[in-house]
Amino acid sequence: MKRLFASTAIALGLMALGGTANAAECGTVTISNMNWQSAEVLANLDRLILNAGYGCEAELVVGDTVPTLTSMTEKGQPDIAPEGWVDLLPDVVQRGIADKKLVSTVEALSDGAVQGWWIPKYLADAHPDIKTIDDALKHPDLFPAPEDSSKGAIFNGPQGWGGTLVTTQLFKAYEAEKAGFVLVDTGSAAGLDGSIAKAYERKEGWMGYYWAPTALLGKYDMVKLEYGVPYDAEEWKRCNTVADCPDPKRNEWPKDSVQTLVTTGFAERAGPAMDYLKARSWSNDTVNKLLAWMTDNQATGEEGAKYFLKNNEDIWTKWVSPEVAEKVKASIQ
């Protein structure tokens, strides 16, 4: 019996040592908690899984795209940027990877971040001939302007947004004014959201600028219009994104690459946690639905992450080993 107790004690001791080794290997981890909804919930999701599943001591730090990615490249902190919009800072990210200061582990958004002109799905279903911007511009009567129903409307974002600038240039490029349309300034993010919600609740026509992933597209089913032309990077840079360029050409709106970035220092010590960070990627549809739930329930990033873990085991358990999955499940009971 003593021999049995001794063997059990040794086994438990080895297990404890193994747990301690894993925790020490991963160590303290800083995760950038950026100030928009999808980034916030992803940062909290990483914190929960790294702590419960891999024995890390992960903590969130306040961040935003430019300061976070710059600091990771120059100072090696924070350790992880879960949702890095690398196209907003391409030179810094490319330099960081080339200098072996940064590692890109995975496309955080498997579909990429999507911007463009959208119409409600109920309208697309009723008019299957409308697939492109040109198709929609043939029907100003389906998208009546709020101030003059004899004209069609294209709703734009607030001043200062990059998407607002591009929409203004595409309005010129597709000669929307000649087609009988006006460009509507919604004044604010709330004004833009409100215009979609109002149209959707009344089942009215709506066309305009929006992006994904967002809570609103998780609540209202929208269809993105096609552009009818391939993406031209040089033209995009020359005129589609330049406010005072007088002669923009038709162009496809490129997807933004949204990657998870980690510092090389963390990548070298992370051990099995890196397997998770190389696998953790989710679709815009998944994120849209989660953000819609968070908005409807006024949920925090941590609450959203726990809700996702409890209700989407079919998705996240594919990112981790069965042993890690059980630890995570136990932590959120």
Summary of the structure (lengths in Angstrom):
residues: 333
radius of gyration: 23.8
end to end distance: 36.1
largest distance: 92.3
contacts: 1084
relative contact order: 0.17
helix: 51%
strand: 19%
